[in-house]
Amino acid sequence: MPFNIEYDAADDLIVATFLGPVTMALVKEYIAALLPLLEKTGCKRVLSDSRNGDLELSSIDIMQFPKMAGASPLTSGLKRAVLKRPGTRGYEMYATMCNAQGQNVKLFESRAEAVEWLKSDG
């Protein structure tokens, strides 16, 4: 599977790890797998580890993410941290587009910093 999703009960967050190409089809598959876990856990914090993924999305694809993320009441109010490799492109646009729509997304290169931010009130 090109991604793995699990609930980390100790930190009360959902961790998604991507491996290989991240395409629009994969993003849709990921959201379909994420929604039941959000419902089951009631968790509102998601850590997406994309350091081993290769973003293969167009700017138009990325511009659709805020609408996709807001399509379900389960995704409303999520706090999302994205781990990315240094020098990787596309994630800044993703974060900007999501935050402009009132979503709470922040980019990180350090897992510890991402988890600390997710667990904070800010």
GIDA-V895375 format. One record per pair of residues at least 24 apart in sequence whose C-alpha atoms are under 8 Angstrom apart, sorted by the first residue. I is the first residue (numbers start at 1). J is the second residue. D is the distance in Angstrom with one decimal. If there is no record, write none. Layout:
# GIDA-V895375
I_J_D + I_J_D
This chain:
# GIDA-V895375
2_26_7.9 + 3_30_7.5 + 5_33_7.8 + 5_34_7.2 + 7_37_7.6 + 7_41_7.8 + 11_119_7.6 + 12_43_6.7 + 12_45_7.4 + 13_43_6.2 + 13_44_7.2 + 13_45_5.0 + 13_46_5.7 + 13_47_7.1 + 14_43_7.1 + 14_45_6.2 + 14_46_4.7 + 14_47_6.1 + 15_46_5.9 + 15_47_4.8 + 15_48_6.0 + 15_49_7.3 + 16_46_7.5 + 16_47_6.1 + 16_48_4.7 + 16_49_6.0 + 17_48_6.0 + 17_49_4.7 + 17_50_6.2 + 17_52_8.0 + 18_48_7.6 + 18_49_6.2 + 18_50_5.2 + 18_51_7.6 + 18_52_6.2 + 18_53_5.2 + 19_50_7.4 + 19_52_5.1 + 19_53_4.6 + 19_54_7.7 + 20_52_6.4 + 20_53_4.5 + 20_54_5.5 + 21_53_5.7 + 21_54_4.6 + 21_55_6.1 + 21_56_6.1 + 22_53_6.1 + 22_54_5.6 + 22_55_4.9 + 22_56_5.5 + 22_57_7.2 + 23_55_6.8 + 23_56_5.2 + 23_57_5.7 + 24_56_8.0 + 24_57_6.5 + 24_61_6.8 + 35_74_6.7 + 35_75_7.7 + 38_74_6.4 + 38_75_7.8 + 39_74_6.6 + 44_75_7.8 + 44_77_6.8 + 44_78_4.7 + 44_79_6.1 + 45_78_5.7 + 45_79_4.8 + 45_80_5.9 + 45_118_6.3 + 46_78_7.2 + 46_79_6.3 + 46_80_4.8 + 46_81_6.3 + 46_118_7.8 + 47_80_5.9 + 47_81_4.9 + 47_82_5.9 + 47_83_7.4 + 47_114_7.4 + 47_115_7.5 + 47_118_7.9 + 48_80_7.4 + 48_81_6.2 + 48_82_4.7 + 48_83_6.1 + 49_82_6.0 + 49_83_4.7 + 49_84_6.8 + 50_82_6.9 + 50_83_5.5 + 50_84_5.3 + 50_85_7.4 + 51_83_6.1 + 51_84_4.7 + 51_85_4.8 + 52_85_7.8 + 55_89_7.9 + 55_90_7.3 + 59_90_7.7 + 59_93_8.0 + 62_90_7.8 + 62_93_7.3 + 62_94_5.8 + 63_94_7.1 + 63_97_6.5 + 65_94_7.3 + 65_97_7.9 + 65_98_7.1 + 66_97_6.6 + 66_98_4.9 + 66_101_6.6 + 66_103_7.6 + 77_103_7.0 + 77_104_7.6 + 78_103_7.3 + 78_104_6.7 + 79_103_7.6 + 79_104_5.1 + 79_105_6.2 + 79_118_6.7 + 80_104_6.1 + 80_105_4.7 + 80_106_6.5 + 80_118_7.3 + 81_105_5.8 + 81_106_5.1 + 81_107_5.9 + 81_108_7.0 + 81_114_5.9 + 81_115_7.8 + 81_117_7.9 + 81_118_6.8 + 82_106_6.3 + 82_107_4.9 + 82_108_6.0 + 82_114_7.5 + 83_107_6.1 + 83_108_4.9 + 83_109_5.3 + 83_110_6.9 + 83_111_6.7 + 83_114_7.3 + 84_108_6.3 + 84_109_5.4 + 85_109_6.2
